[in-house]
Amino acid sequence: MARLNLLEETRYEKLPVSVYSNQHEASVAVANRIAALIRAKQAKGEKAVLGLATGVTPIGVYAELVRQHKDAGLSFKNVITFNLDEYYPMKPTAQQSYVTFMYENLFSHIDIEKANVHIPDGTLDKDAVAGYCLAYEKQIEELGGLDLQILGIGRTGHIGFNEPGSAPNSGTRLVTLDDLTRSDASRDFGGKANVPTKAITMGIGTIFKAREIILMAWSKKKAPIIKKAVEGEISGDVPATYLQLSQHVEFVLDEAAASELTRFDTPWLVKDCVWDNILKKKAVIWLANEIGKPVLKLTEEDYNNHGMAQLAVEQGPVYNINIDIFNQIQHTITGWPGGKPDADDSQRPERALPAKKRSIIFSPHPDDDVISMGGTFIRLVDQGHDVHVAYQTSGNTAVWDDDVLRYMEFAIDFTNSIGEDTAHLKQSYEDMRAFFPNKQPNEIDTQEIRNVKGFIRKTEAISGARYAGLQDDHIHFMALPFYETGKIKKNSVGEEDVLLTIELLQKVKPQQIFAAGDFADPNGTHLVCFKIILAALDRLKGKEAWVEDCWLWMYRGAWHEFETHEIEMAVPLSPQEVIRKRNAIFKHQSQKDRPVFPGDDAREFWVRAEDRTRDTAQRYDRLGLAEYEAMEAFKRYMF
């Protein structure tokens, strides 16, 4: 396992941190430690008392423990567990309850005694909660305390549900959830309005009493809060910073979650570096932003005062470094995303030939194409390239129920106006009207409702693609099966998902592919769709000649943008092109004003998109490059 824990690089870190190359390796390592503890206790005839967490983070740990139970004979007969928290109020049978979570992911698959499982009770009368919490604490104490507590971390810095403002000596209690915590949980509940406002949680003081504490975090999404927790000052504003006071804690991270720690983000501040071009470019851009100077105005003193003296000595004089990096950034800018015909392409991000390229824009959801790269989409069409767009999923979970009724009412009126029988439509409409008032959070819609929601997204996508200039035969709706569950949680990728993608690729034989590379997408669909494309290309590589001449460009969505040093193609947009892109986004009317899953950003998608591309242009401007209205950014993926 690739564990990265180099002590000489961690002087900024205020507690022990182990970093693994990916979350699977990290999860297996944590599971092995839990298994070793259980076996050591078994050998002594003792009970192993575990504090367990819920959420996405520990799922891989639980999966590995289940595997070891089934394949390696790991028994849980001597294990007693106490879960960190539970929503309040919450029925244990609810899909969103942590009782359901724990049994689905662990307890139903191992030989633990049911009497040894303890999960806070979300069904209690409010008057009974305080006494229950004291009893929960007493049970743990009577068993001699927790041998091991595993934790995740929320974006507010909460551990358990100890939100900002929690005291370091707090015990098990009823708490009010932070607004951001409720936003992050909104998809599980079919909307933020359905997320409970309170929870029962172990306190920070309870957690501290554990003989060993392991906090786990995966993904780039957790990187900012991990940096605060590991390197920041101890503060009630970030409850996880209290763990710096413990002598028995370790953070276990994947590389993405650790990416903003100083030793990974700005390693020149803590050690000598091997200055390859990628690191040099990142460091010079960082320095320019840090002191607010254009790249070409950076001096040797600037380098020496900000941890970059080694670079200045090894590759200086610094003005030559500045010119080199400035030119590299400048060469990413192009108004010809499909390549400029009859031009020297040695300093351009895309090839000049063929002058007219076959391009596929893969859009995970039916609006990602125009939101993320609508200006480039329109530019490619305007410049005469053979552009196709492929909508990978139907997006049918992201439509409001009342929109369904509105479209059904239109269908009934239209059908009636042309003299056709509306009896079946009317019956479907009445069934829908009866269904919606009794619909539970995240309850699966009927197939007819899901169809209508999919049709709404489809017609909007067609309208947007037509506005961008495409003919109908260049607009493809894949409706990949993995997505068609009717639930927020999707199926695993199947063979048909890959085969449908292969079929489209073979039909178009693209020289360019644009795909969503926004892996911090809160819905997770972007990453799944990207992996499907890679799987399809992997099967075609070496078998079909066109694949060798195909370039894959990643774009990002409304959530995040590439870091400046990562950008390999930046397509500038004029004010008029920004408006054209906005109009294409407006075609997605079901996603305007207030989409079903907005994330934690209240801005409309078109506003987010414009703010993001304006910020990218301003970043280039601050580095001393030409000033543009907006820029869409891309990074090439080598497959």
Secondary structure, DSSP 8 states (H G I E B T S, - for coil): --EE--GGG-TT-SS-EEEESSHHHHHHHHHHHHHHHHHHHHHHT--EEEEE--SSTTHHHHHHHHHHHHHH----TTEEEEESEEEES--TTSTTSHHHHHHHHTGGGS---GGGEE---TTS-HHHHHHHHHHHHHHHHHTTS-SEEEE---TT--BTTB-TT--TT--SEEEE--HHHHHHHGGGGTSGGGS-SEEEE--HHHHHTSS-EEEEE-SGGGHHHHHHHHHS--BTTBGGGGGGG-SSEEEEEETTTTTTSHHHHSGGGTS-----HHHHHHHHHHHHHHHT--GGG--HHHHHHTT-HHHHHHH--HHHHHHHHHHHHHTTB-S-TT--TTS--TTSSS---SSS-EEEEEESSTTHHHHHHHHHHHHHHHTT-EEEEEE-S--TTSS-HHHHHHHHHHHHHHHHHTT---HHHHHHHHHHHHHGGG--TT----HHHHHHHHHHHHHHHHHHHHHHT--GGGEEE---GGGTTSSSS-----HHHHHHHHHHHHHH--SEEEEE--TT-TTSHHHHHHHHHHHHHHHHTTTSGGGGG-EEEEE--SS----GGG-SEEEEE-HHHHHHHHHHHHT-GGGSSS-S--TT--S-HHHHHHHHHHHHHHHHHHTT----SEEEEEEEE--
